[in-house]
Amino acid sequence: MRKRSSTKPIGQALQDLVSSLGIDRRLQEYRAVTEWEEIVGEHIAKVSSPVRIAQGVLVVRVRVSTWRNELTLRKKEIIQKLNAVIGDGTIKDIRFQ
């Protein structure tokens, strides 16, 4: 009689793989870029776009200087929204260009 191996759901297996490779943090950061519009809303997304993220700092290009000022004032709120969706503490700062 063969011994049955323990199986786990594919989602859990993928999560375990991502963790073992040490890329889970990087994938969370990537979600900040891919889900930008959904997280910040259509109005903000129309005038801004995430460019890159490194070590918890998200760089966002803003097309209009008045919007850049507005987003700078709302930075804390945007960081909270991003972290609520992608993982607490993932985004530490945002730099608007």
CORHUMO-V905478 format. One record per residue. RES is the residue in one letter. SS is DSSP state (helix for helix, strand for strand, loop for the rest). Layout:
res: (RES	RES)
ss: (SS	SS)
This chain:
res: (M	R	K	R	S	S	T	K	P	I	G	Q	A	L	Q	D	L	V	S	S	L	G	I	D	R	R	L	Q	E	Y	R	A	V	T	E	W	E	E	I	V	G	E	H	I	A	K	V	S	S	P	V	R	I	A	Q	G	V	L	V	V	R	V	R	V	S	T	W	R	N	E	L	T	L	R	K	K	E	I	I	Q	K	L	N	A	V	I	G	D	G	T	I	K	D	I	R	F	Q)
ss: (loop	loop	loop	loop	loop	loop	loop	loop	loop	helix	helix	helix	helix	helix	helix	helix	helix	helix	helix	helix	helix	loop	loop	helix	helix	helix	helix	helix	helix	helix	helix	helix	helix	helix	loop	helix	helix	helix	helix	helix	loop	helix	helix	helix	helix	helix	helix	strand	strand	strand	strand	strand	strand	strand	loop	loop	strand	strand	strand	strand	strand	strand	loop	loop	helix	helix	helix	helix	helix	helix	helix	helix	helix	loop	helix	helix	helix	helix	helix	helix	helix	helix	helix	helix	helix	helix	loop	loop	loop	loop	loop	loop	strand	strand	strand	strand	loop)
